[in-house]
Amino acid sequence: MSSYVPALDCWLIVRDLPQGVNGFITRDGEDTKYIIINKHLDENGKLNTLMHEIVHLVRGDLDSDEPLEIIEKDVVVEC
């Protein structure tokens, strides 16, 4: 499943990811942004992961020079 989300100017993609990887944000060479969510999560897990990745997107974490541990430490989302 993939859908364009105009309000975020990004694509949401649900696909098979390794166990333990809930999701992530990325972009391609065209500067198109993507939120990737693990299809094996239950609906609540997908929603929590989506909200978590939206925080990263809105904060501009794709452009951050901070280490991943610092970026992840600041994001806590529970639905």
HUCOR-V667556 format. One record per residue. RES is the residue in three letters. SS is DSSP state (alpha for helix, beta for strand, coil for the rest). Layout:
RES_SS + RES_SS
//
This chain:
MET_coil + SER_beta + SER_beta + TYR_beta + VAL_beta + PRO_coil + ALA_coil + LEU_coil + ASP_coil + CYS_beta + TRP_beta + LEU_beta + ILE_beta + VAL_beta + ARG_beta + ASP_coil + LEU_coil + PRO_coil + GLN_coil + GLY_coil + VAL_coil + ASN_coil + GLY_beta + PHE_beta + ILE_beta + THR_beta + ARG_beta + ASP_coil + GLY_coil + GLU_coil + ASP_coil + THR_coil + LYS_beta + TYR_beta + ILE_beta + ILE_beta + ILE_beta + ASN_beta + LYS_coil + HIS_coil + LEU_coil + ASP_coil + GLU_alpha + ASN_alpha + GLY_alpha + LYS_alpha + LEU_alpha + ASN_alpha + THR_alpha + LEU_alpha + MET_alpha + HIS_alpha + GLU_alpha + ILE_alpha + VAL_alpha + HIS_alpha + LEU_alpha + VAL_alpha + ARG_alpha + GLY_coil + ASP_alpha + LEU_alpha + ASP_alpha + SER_coil + ASP_coil + GLU_coil + PRO_coil + LEU_alpha + GLU_alpha + ILE_alpha + ILE_alpha + GLU_alpha + LYS_alpha + ASP_coil + VAL_coil + VAL_coil + VAL_coil + GLU_coil + CYS_coil
//
